[in-house]
Amino acid sequence: MTESPTAAVQAARRQLATRLREIRTEAGLTATELARRLDWYPSKVSRIENARTPPAIADIRAWCAACGADQAVEDLVASAQSADSMYMEWRRLQRTGLRHLQESRVELYERTRLFRVYCSTVIPGLLQTPAYATALLESIARFHNTPNDVAEAVEARMSRSRVLFAPGNRFSVLVEESVLRYRIGDAEAMAGQLGYLLTLMSLPSVSLGVIPFSSPHPAWPLETFNVFDDSRVHVELLSAAVKITAPSEVDQYVNACKTLSRSAVYGVKARELITEAIDHLG
């Protein structure tokens, strides 16, 4: 199925490291000679060339200047910034609270026409009720110790969800049956959330599939991910958000959705699983 999403980040960093090594060797310098020119410890050059330490922008500029390759600076800086943006720790994204993160993705959501979503742990954000979203975001704020602006973040999330009703949009959503059973908030919040799923299933633009516990699983449950117009993927890890745009890797996530969908149930059978989960709440 898919490789670890962090593999894309490491690959981008290795590619940058390889290019820096090539620039050094093309300049006829050994690693020791380059370190001497830059007044660095030789170990720093080694760490950068072996992709163990990402170079700072100033490091890239100094490296190219020492090797007489100033023409390569801008491309290398762009590559470094792209690699950095692929992997963003939640604590950096959420350092001012959760509202900004919700609002920062509005433009992406508004321009996307085909959404593919897979969740193995929680109801997808676009399909959440205010009560469910409040309980979930409160737990996230506590875990990451972020400023508590949950009320504003929930409002922003609900506003973003208006794309569900925009003409021309399509949503292919897959959830594991366990998502229907994990208790987020109290029983009332869960019942309201599950009932809302039943309502959303009636929308012609929404295809909601549930992968039953008993269904032969074509792959291990994956991390939550969203595919936007089959050209960009957001993967949610415990510690970070990963953005993937390399076409070959995006294709892996699209194929994962298609493969997983063959194990899912839809329509009446999906409704039955959701109703059973509601009944299970007691």
Beta strands, then each sheet from edge to edge (+ up, - down):
strand 1: 87-89
strand 2: 114-119
strand 3: 170-176
strand 4: 206-211
strand 5: 225-228
strand 6: 232-236
strand 7: 240-244
sheet 1: 1+ 7- 6+ 5- 2+ 3+ 4+
end
